[in-house]
């Protein structure tokens, strides 16, 4: 049986390992500079972000990490930063369970919009989002500055 729940103290190590798996999947493992202690601090002490996890037989097999964002046009929004399910547990509906929970969290928090990014080459993810009748907008270009501190 697969359960979805809010992440709790002690889950940060499993979430971090999933983040590393995601970075490998996205062909950018060298880009992960976050650490388990930082993740724990950001999730549970500073509360900069939140996460939900999917577990099966006590093992965390997937996660979704999100935070409140803001749109000058819409107001309060929710941003889905990362969303990942271990390869061997895909096609079991775990991703849909996590995504539907994120949608529910956004609605319960009275967010006006739920945003996320998906890599243009990630066809399985694009198909997943299309299956859930989401809008994929190719008109916007993602801008970023990365600081090395």
FENQUIBEL-V323809 format. One record per residue. N is the residue number from 1. RES is the residue in three letters. PSI is psi in degrees with one decimal (* if undefined). D_CENTER is the distance of its C-alpha to the mean C-alpha in Angstrom with 1 decimal. Layout:
# FENQUIBEL-V323809
N&RES&PSI&D_CENTER, N&RES&PSI&D_CENTER
This chain:
# FENQUIBEL-V323809
1&UNK&135.7&21.5, 2&UNK&132.2&17.7, 3&UNK&148.2&16.5, 4&UNK&131.9&13.4, 5&UNK&164.0&13.7, 6&UNK&139.4&12.6, 7&UNK&145.6&12.1, 8&UNK&163.7&15.6, 9&UNK&133.0&17.5, 10&UNK&-21.4&18.0, 11&UNK&-13.5&14.5, 12&UNK&-33.2&13.6, 13&UNK&-47.6&15.5, 14&UNK&-41.6&13.9, 15&UNK&-43.2&10.3, 16&UNK&-41.3&11.9, 17&UNK&-35.5&13.5, 18&UNK&-37.0&10.5, 19&UNK&-42.9&9.3, 20&UNK&-40.1&12.9, 21&UNK&-40.5&13.0, 22&UNK&-43.0&10.2, 23&UNK&-38.1&12.4, 24&UNK&-45.4&15.4, 25&UNK&-39.2&14.2, 26&UNK&9.7&13.7, 27&UNK&32.8&17.2, 28&UNK&44.3&16.4, 29&UNK&-28.8&16.7, 30&UNK&-12.5&19.1, 31&UNK&-12.6&16.7, 32&UNK&110.5&14.9, 33&UNK&-6.9&17.0, 34&UNK&160.6&15.0, 35&UNK&165.1&16.7, 36&UNK&-46.5&16.3, 37&UNK&-38.3&18.6, 38&UNK&-44.8&16.8, 39&UNK&-45.4&13.4, 40&UNK&-46.3&15.5, 41&UNK&-46.3&17.3, 42&UNK&-36.6&14.4, 43&UNK&-44.6&12.8, 44&UNK&-19.1&16.2, 45&UNK&-60.2&19.0, 46&UNK&-24.1&18.1, 47&UNK&43.9&15.3, 48&UNK&-26.5&13.8, 49&UNK&171.3&10.3, 50&UNK&165.0&9.4, 51&UNK&152.8&7.5, 52&UNK&153.5&8.5, 53&UNK&151.8&9.7, 54&UNK&131.7&11.8, 55&UNK&150.5&15.1, 56&UNK&123.5&18.2, 57&UNK&45.4&21.5, 58&UNK&-3.6&20.0, 59&UNK&131.5&17.8, 60&UNK&119.5&14.0, 61&UNK&-5.1&13.0, 62&UNK&163.2&9.3, 63&UNK&161.8&6.3, 64&UNK&126.2&3.3, 65&UNK&132.6&3.8, 66&UNK&167.2&5.8, 67&UNK&164.1&9.4, 68&UNK&134.8&12.6, 69&UNK&-177.9&13.9, 70&UNK&136.7&17.4, 71&UNK&128.9&19.2, 72&UNK&-25.7&23.0, 73&UNK&-35.6&23.7, 74&UNK&-32.1&21.6, 75&UNK&-140.1&21.0, 76&UNK&130.6&18.1, 77&UNK&171.1&14.7, 78&UNK&135.7&11.1, 79&UNK&123.3&8.6, 80&UNK&102.2&5.0, 81&UNK&-50.1&4.6, 82&UNK&152.8&2.5, 83&UNK&120.0&3.1, 84&UNK&142.1&6.5, 85&UNK&135.5&9.9, 86&UNK&141.0&13.0, 87&UNK&-47.1&15.5, 88&UNK&-7.8&18.2, 89&UNK&7.7&16.3, 90&UNK&160.5&15.3, 91&UNK&11.6&17.7, 92&UNK&3.0&18.0, 93&UNK&4.8&15.9, 94&UNK&-44.3&13.1, 95&UNK&-43.5&10.5, 96&UNK&-38.9&12.5, 97&UNK&-46.1&12.7, 98&UNK&-46.3&9.0, 99&UNK&-43.5&8.9, 100&UNK&-34.8&12.2, 101&UNK&-39.2&11.4, 102&UNK&-42.9&8.9, 103&UNK&-44.6&11.8, 104&UNK&-41.0&14.2, 105&UNK&-44.5&12.7, 106&UNK&-45.8&13.0, 107&UNK&-44.5&16.5, 108&UNK&-30.0&17.5, 109&UNK&7.1&16.8, 110&UNK&36.9&18.9, 111&UNK&144.9&16.5, 112&UNK&-16.2&18.2, 113&UNK&151.0&15.4, 114&UNK&124.8&11.7, 115&UNK&154.3&10.7, 116&UNK&169.1&8.4, 117&UNK&151.4&10.0, 118&UNK&135.9&10.9, 119&UNK&140.3&13.6, 120&UNK&-19.6&17.0, 121&UNK&-7.1&18.0, 122&UNK&75.1&15.1, 123&UNK&-38.8&17.3, 124&UNK&-40.0&15.6, 125&UNK&-42.1&12.3, 126&UNK&-43.8&14.7, 127&UNK&-39.6&16.8, 128&UNK&-50.6&14.0, 129&UNK&-38.8&13.2, 130&UNK&-37.5&17.0, 131&UNK&-31.1&17.7, 132&UNK&15.0&15.9, 133&UNK&45.0&18.1, 134&UNK&166.1&15.8, 135&UNK&126.1&17.2, 136&UNK&115.2&16.5, 137&UNK&112.5&18.5, 138&UNK&2.5&20.0, 139&UNK&-24.0&22.2, 140&UNK&141.4&20.1, 141&UNK&131.4&19.9, 142&UNK&125.4&17.2, 143&UNK&151.1&19.1, 144&UNK&144.0&18.3, 145&UNK&128.3&20.4, 146&UNK&127.8&19.5, 147&UNK&137.3&21.6, 148&UNK&89.6&22.9, 149&UNK&*&23.6
